[in-house]
Amino acid sequence: MGNHSNEGHILVLGSASVDVIGRASTTIQPNTSSPGQVRMSYGGTARNVAENLARLGLNVVLITAVGNDEPGARLLEYAAETGINTSHVLVVPGQSTGAYLGILDDRGNLHLALDDMSVIQFITPEYLRERRELFKGAQAIFLDANLSAKTISTAVSLARRAKVPIAADPTSVSLAPTFTDHLADLWLITPNEAEADELCPHPVPHADPTRAVDAARHLITEGVGNVIITMAEFGLGYASASSSGHVPAIKTDIVDPTGAGDALAAAVMYGLLNEIPIDESVLLGLSAASLSLRTPGSVVPNLSLELLYDQLR
């Protein structure tokens, strides 16, 4: 199995944030405070994916923006410790670092979340054009939908010109439509059911594996190379030009769902880049997601390929 670390880096573009996650101990009551556990960690779709890929031993360059504040400085220090190249992260004077506030119910499911990723708008088309060499040397790029539509278009055209495969994560229901115009340029997309709904003409009903696979196949006809539609406890539906199917989830007690989809996207990218067929790459993805669900915080700190395979046995 080729280790690609000597074949160019993976360029990861998008959000980075400080996450504050609270999990209720009892049923959440409106208009009052509920007892629970509250903790902080680092998040942001792109940052999570970058950390997962770095922990799997790949060479990762992150492009994101943070404020010139204490949380931003700490986030960058931590990213560098995990092996991410942070030399192209933009530090924006007078802005605050991205933040995500998530409230989980007593079963660990997301009840409510807010994110403030406004600093990411400072990653402009010009900022990327000045770094076009990073696209030329990459073995793949990953984009999340927190970037502005213009910046995403620029990233797609720079990657296309450099003939670099593009992976994209629709990130949220409101942001997913940003990728509608770029489907034909994508090597991989990893929406959840609600995000897939925004990208497909027919609704994708919740928890219907057949319809999820149909939606994945539809996105292949729109030109995407590989599609994975995640369905939380119902596993995932996937499709490529040569293969499609549904894989049930690995039974897992949820400690914290934050970052599970990002772990899945990173592990699938890792598999596909190492020429592991999609049917097996999606299993690595499910394994990474289930490990992440059982870990407080968004990324499993001791992530490795061995750990992913052990979990599947």
RANORFEN-V42483 format. One record per residue. N is the residue number from 1. RES is the residue in three letters. SS is DSSP state (A for helix, B for strand, O for the rest). NEAR is the number of other C-alpha atoms within 8 Angstrom. Layout:
n=N res=RES ss=SS near=NEAR
n=N res=RES ss=SS near=NEAR
This chain:
n=1 res=MET ss=O near=4
n=2 res=GLY ss=O near=4
n=3 res=ASN ss=O near=7
n=4 res=HIS ss=A near=9
n=5 res=SER ss=A near=9
n=6 res=ASN ss=A near=5
n=7 res=GLU ss=O near=6
n=8 res=GLY ss=O near=10
n=9 res=HIS ss=B near=13
n=10 res=ILE ss=B near=13
n=11 res=LEU ss=B near=14
n=12 res=VAL ss=B near=15
n=13 res=LEU ss=B near=13
n=14 res=GLY ss=O near=16
n=15 res=SER ss=O near=16
n=16 res=ALA ss=O near=16
n=17 res=SER ss=B near=15
n=18 res=VAL ss=B near=15
n=19 res=ASP ss=B near=12
n=20 res=VAL ss=B near=12
n=21 res=ILE ss=B near=11
n=22 res=GLY ss=B near=11
n=23 res=ARG ss=B near=12
n=24 res=ALA ss=B near=14
n=25 res=SER ss=O near=10
n=26 res=THR ss=O near=9
n=27 res=THR ss=O near=8
n=28 res=ILE ss=O near=8
n=29 res=GLN ss=O near=7
n=30 res=PRO ss=O near=5
n=31 res=ASN ss=O near=4
n=32 res=THR ss=O near=5
n=33 res=SER ss=O near=6
n=34 res=SER ss=O near=10
n=35 res=PRO ss=O near=7
n=36 res=GLY ss=B near=9
n=37 res=GLN ss=B near=8
n=38 res=VAL ss=B near=8
n=39 res=ARG ss=B near=7
n=40 res=MET ss=B near=9
n=41 res=SER ss=B near=9
n=42 res=TYR ss=B near=12
n=43 res=GLY ss=B near=13
n=44 res=GLY ss=O near=13
n=45 res=THR ss=A near=13
n=46 res=ALA ss=A near=16
n=47 res=ARG ss=A near=14
n=48 res=ASN ss=A near=16
n=49 res=VAL ss=A near=13
n=50 res=ALA ss=A near=14
n=51 res=GLU ss=A near=13
n=52 res=ASN ss=A near=14
n=53 res=LEU ss=A near=14
n=54 res=ALA ss=A near=13
n=55 res=ARG ss=A near=13
n=56 res=LEU ss=O near=10
n=57 res=GLY ss=O near=8
n=58 res=LEU ss=O near=12
n=59 res=ASN ss=O near=13
n=60 res=VAL ss=B near=14
n=61 res=VAL ss=B near=14
n=62 res=LEU ss=B near=15
n=63 res=ILE ss=B near=12
n=64 res=THR ss=O near=14
n=65 res=ALA ss=B near=15
n=66 res=VAL ss=B near=17
n=67 res=GLY ss=B near=14
n=68 res=ASN ss=O near=13
n=69 res=ASP ss=O near=9
n=70 res=GLU ss=A near=6
n=71 res=PRO ss=A near=8
n=72 res=GLY ss=A near=13
n=73 res=ALA ss=A near=9
n=74 res=ARG ss=A near=8
n=75 res=LEU ss=A near=11
n=76 res=LEU ss=A near=9
n=77 res=GLU ss=A near=8
n=78 res=TYR ss=A near=8
n=79 res=ALA ss=A near=12
n=80 res=ALA ss=A near=10
n=81 res=GLU ss=A near=7
n=82 res=THR ss=O near=9
n=83 res=GLY ss=O near=11
n=84 res=ILE ss=O near=14
n=85 res=ASN ss=B near=11
n=86 res=THR ss=O near=11
n=87 res=SER ss=O near=5
n=88 res=HIS ss=O near=9
n=89 res=VAL ss=O near=10
n=90 res=LEU ss=B near=10
n=91 res=VAL ss=B near=9
n=92 res=VAL ss=B near=11
n=93 res=PRO ss=O near=6
n=94 res=GLY ss=O near=6
n=95 res=GLN ss=O near=10
n=96 res=SER ss=O near=10
n=97 res=THR ss=O near=16
n=98 res=GLY ss=O near=17
n=99 res=ALA ss=B near=11
n=100 res=TYR ss=B near=14
n=101 res=LEU ss=B near=10
n=102 res=GLY ss=B near=13
n=103 res=ILE ss=B near=12
n=104 res=LEU ss=B near=15
n=105 res=ASP ss=O near=14
n=106 res=ASP ss=O near=11
n=107 res=ARG ss=O near=6
n=108 res=GLY ss=O near=11
n=109 res=ASN ss=O near=10
n=110 res=LEU ss=B near=10
n=111 res=HIS ss=B near=8
n=112 res=LEU ss=B near=7
n=113 res=ALA ss=B near=9
n=114 res=LEU ss=B near=7
n=115 res=ASP ss=B near=8
n=116 res=ASP ss=B near=7
n=117 res=MET ss=O near=11
n=118 res=SER ss=A near=6
n=119 res=VAL ss=A near=13
n=120 res=ILE ss=A near=14
n=121 res=GLN ss=A near=8
n=122 res=PHE ss=A near=8
n=123 res=ILE ss=O near=12
n=124 res=THR ss=O near=10
n=125 res=PRO ss=A near=10
n=126 res=GLU ss=A near=6
n=127 res=TYR ss=A near=8
n=128 res=LEU ss=A near=12
n=129 res=ARG ss=A near=9
n=130 res=GLU ss=O near=6
n=131 res=ARG ss=O near=8
n=132 res=ARG ss=A near=9
n=133 res=GLU ss=A near=6
n=134 res=LEU ss=A near=8
n=135 res=PHE ss=A near=13
n=136 res=LYS ss=A near=9
n=137 res=GLY ss=O near=8
n=138 res=ALA ss=B near=12
n=139 res=GLN ss=B near=10
n=140 res=ALA ss=B near=11
n=141 res=ILE ss=B near=15
n=142 res=PHE ss=B near=13
n=143 res=LEU ss=B near=13
n=144 res=ASP ss=B near=14
n=145 res=ALA ss=O near=16
n=146 res=ASN ss=O near=10
n=147 res=LEU ss=O near=13
n=148 res=SER ss=O near=9
n=149 res=ALA ss=A near=7
n=150 res=LYS ss=A near=8
n=151 res=THR ss=A near=12
n=152 res=ILE ss=A near=11
n=153 res=SER ss=A near=9
n=154 res=THR ss=A near=11
n=155 res=ALA ss=A near=10
n=156 res=VAL ss=A near=11
n=157 res=SER ss=A near=8
n=158 res=LEU ss=A near=11
n=159 res=ALA ss=A near=14
n=160 res=ARG ss=A near=10
n=161 res=ARG ss=A near=7
n=162 res=ALA ss=O near=8
n=163 res=LYS ss=O near=6
n=164 res=VAL ss=O near=13
n=165 res=PRO ss=B near=11
n=166 res=ILE ss=B near=14
n=167 res=ALA ss=B near=13
n=168 res=ALA ss=B near=12
n=169 res=ASP ss=B near=12
n=170 res=PRO ss=O near=16
n=171 res=THR ss=O near=12
n=172 res=SER ss=O near=8
n=173 res=VAL ss=A near=10
n=174 res=SER ss=A near=5
n=175 res=LEU ss=A near=10
n=176 res=ALA ss=A near=15
n=177 res=PRO ss=A near=10
n=178 res=THR ss=A near=9
n=179 res=PHE ss=A near=10
n=180 res=THR ss=A near=8
n=181 res=ASP ss=A near=6
n=182 res=HIS ss=A near=9
n=183 res=LEU ss=A near=11
n=184 res=ALA ss=A near=8
n=185 res=ASP ss=A near=10
n=186 res=LEU ss=O near=14
n=187 res=TRP ss=O near=10
n=188 res=LEU ss=B near=13
n=189 res=ILE ss=B near=13
n=190 res=THR ss=O near=12
n=191 res=PRO ss=O near=13
n=192 res=ASN ss=B near=9
n=193 res=GLU ss=A near=13
n=194 res=ALA ss=A near=10
n=195 res=GLU ss=A near=13
n=196 res=ALA ss=A near=13
n=197 res=ASP ss=A near=11
n=198 res=GLU ss=A near=10
n=199 res=LEU ss=A near=11
n=200 res=CYS ss=O near=11
n=201 res=PRO ss=O near=6
n=202 res=HIS ss=O near=5
n=203 res=PRO ss=O near=6
n=204 res=VAL ss=O near=13
n=205 res=PRO ss=O near=8
n=206 res=HIS ss=O near=7
n=207 res=ALA ss=O near=6
n=208 res=ASP ss=O near=8
n=209 res=PRO ss=A near=10
n=210 res=THR ss=A near=8
n=211 res=ARG ss=A near=9
n=212 res=ALA ss=A near=15
n=213 res=VAL ss=A near=15
n=214 res=ASP ss=A near=8
n=215 res=ALA ss=A near=11
n=216 res=ALA ss=A near=14
n=217 res=ARG ss=A near=13
n=218 res=HIS ss=A near=9
n=219 res=LEU ss=A near=13
n=220 res=ILE ss=A near=14
n=221 res=THR ss=A near=7
n=222 res=GLU ss=O near=8
n=223 res=GLY ss=O near=10
n=224 res=VAL ss=O near=15
n=225 res=GLY ss=O near=10
n=226 res=ASN ss=B near=13
n=227 res=VAL ss=B near=15
n=228 res=ILE ss=B near=14
n=229 res=ILE ss=B near=15
n=230 res=THR ss=B near=12
n=231 res=MET ss=O near=12
n=232 res=ALA ss=A near=7
n=233 res=GLU ss=A near=8
n=234 res=PHE ss=A near=9
n=235 res=GLY ss=O near=13
n=236 res=LEU ss=B near=15
n=237 res=GLY ss=B near=17
n=238 res=TYR ss=B near=16
n=239 res=ALA ss=B near=15
n=240 res=SER ss=B near=12
n=241 res=ALA ss=O near=7
n=242 res=SER ss=O near=5
n=243 res=SER ss=O near=8
n=244 res=SER ss=B near=11
n=245 res=GLY ss=B near=8
n=246 res=HIS ss=B near=11
n=247 res=VAL ss=B near=8
n=248 res=PRO ss=O near=8
n=249 res=ALA ss=O near=10
n=250 res=ILE ss=O near=9
n=251 res=LYS ss=O near=6
n=252 res=THR ss=O near=7
n=253 res=ASP ss=O near=6
n=254 res=ILE ss=O near=10
n=255 res=VAL ss=O near=9
n=256 res=ASP ss=O near=14
n=257 res=PRO ss=O near=12
n=258 res=THR ss=O near=9
n=259 res=GLY ss=O near=15
n=260 res=ALA ss=A near=14
n=261 res=GLY ss=A near=9
n=262 res=ASP ss=A near=11
n=263 res=ALA ss=A near=16
n=264 res=LEU ss=A near=15
n=265 res=ALA ss=A near=12
n=266 res=ALA ss=A near=13
n=267 res=ALA ss=A near=14
n=268 res=VAL ss=A near=13
n=269 res=MET ss=A near=11
n=270 res=TYR ss=A near=11
n=271 res=GLY ss=A near=14
n=272 res=LEU ss=A near=11
n=273 res=LEU ss=A near=8
n=274 res=ASN ss=O near=10
n=275 res=GLU ss=O near=7
n=276 res=ILE ss=O near=9
n=277 res=PRO ss=O near=8
n=278 res=ILE ss=A near=12
n=279 res=ASP ss=A near=8
n=280 res=GLU ss=A near=9
n=281 res=SER ss=A near=15
n=282 res=VAL ss=A near=12
n=283 res=LEU ss=A near=10
n=284 res=LEU ss=A near=15
n=285 res=GLY ss=A near=14
n=286 res=LEU ss=A near=12
n=287 res=SER ss=A near=14
n=288 res=ALA ss=A near=13
n=289 res=ALA ss=A near=14
n=290 res=SER ss=A near=12
n=291 res=LEU ss=A near=10
n=292 res=SER ss=A near=18
n=293 res=LEU ss=A near=16
n=294 res=ARG ss=O near=11
n=295 res=THR ss=O near=11
n=296 res=PRO ss=O near=8
n=297 res=GLY ss=O near=12
n=298 res=SER ss=O near=15
n=299 res=VAL ss=O near=12
n=300 res=VAL ss=O near=10
n=301 res=PRO ss=O near=5
n=302 res=ASN ss=O near=5
n=303 res=LEU ss=O near=10
n=304 res=SER ss=O near=9
n=305 res=LEU ss=A near=7
n=306 res=GLU ss=A near=6
n=307 res=LEU ss=A near=8
n=308 res=LEU ss=A near=12
n=309 res=TYR ss=A near=10
n=310 res=ASP ss=A near=7
n=311 res=GLN ss=A near=8
n=312 res=LEU ss=A near=8
n=313 res=ARG ss=O near=4
